């Protein structure tokens, strides 16, 4: 007679499949009871500020927004919604409207992110010789907008602290700082402490204004961006090939962000700070893109064929099926890709914020805790489960 373990062994592949392909959990963050969402960052989370501030031809033109509702551009650098939009939906909140759109409702939060900016201040960028194509501002300007918004929206300090204390704050960026520093890989490494310090200072600013639950976002695999893979455009299948040197630099940035989160948790033990691990979320998508319903790997993008062709410009070709692609343009994901990334990242954020225990200290919700949870259904654990049975 077969032992119970032998009977259950056929289920092992299924359990491992569950580990690699988590089910979608809509409105998981609703448990946190967030009253609003405030976001700071770059083009990965900009929902329309750059379109107002710089009159970007691209994000305000078709095919951007082609997968959203009436297929009109939304100011997002994608055909669809971004990760920040899925975070809002998971929290049961409306999409985060751009701060510069004064005609839109900001009662449930505001998005201060602007495409093309970095974390370093203008003085720091001038020191390092970093120049951006469009904006010469940084996250410091977004924080000033936030201060102005606070005075306008909440003249009463107690009302402001009540709103911010129950809101979710998301802060990210850094990729443009490194991308704009046209130096050797060794020289690029030297500005990491300055970029991390800038992010840490910005997080402390929102804490001083009353933020209690915060997500510090990591950076994406810049060495895998479609715009950096021109040589491989014809290779539409197979494993993703990236610039390892560039990615190792950005990976180090993310490790420093995680250490920074730990430092802040110890300094502010009653503040919950989650690490937004977009890196591992994207890597999961890269590793399983075909199983997830994506037909094209990172060598193909939906909009624009060559690096000099800017998506949204007249006569620049684009695909009719963006849901089959990882990349929409040179440096930004499709709406489908962001949706897949959200399936991984949002549960990690939920875990780190420890919303089920609102009175707990933030010290227990560090990135290491998320990693431990991620490893719960690893192969050794699954095997030990059958041994116990």
Secondary structure, 3 states (H helix, E strand, C coil): CCCHHHHHHCCHHHHHHHHHCCCCCCCHHHHHCCCCEEEECCCCCCCCHHHHHHCCCCCCCCCCCCCCCCCCCCCCCCCCCCHHHHHHHHCCCCCCCECCCCCCCCCCEEECCCCCCECCCHHHHHHHCCCCCCCCCEHHHHHHHHHHHHHHHCCCHHHHHHHHHCCEEEECCCHHHHHCCCCCHHHHHCCHHHHHHHHHHHHHHHHHCCCCEEEEECCCCHHHCHHHCHHHCCCCCCCCCCCHHHHHHHHHHHHHHHHHHHHHHHHCCCCEEEEECHHHHHHHHHHCCCCCCCCCCCCCECECCCCCCCCCCCCCCECCCHHHCCECCCCCECHHHHHHHHHHHHHHHHHHHCHHHCCCCHHHCCHHHHHHHHHHHCHHHHHHHHHHC
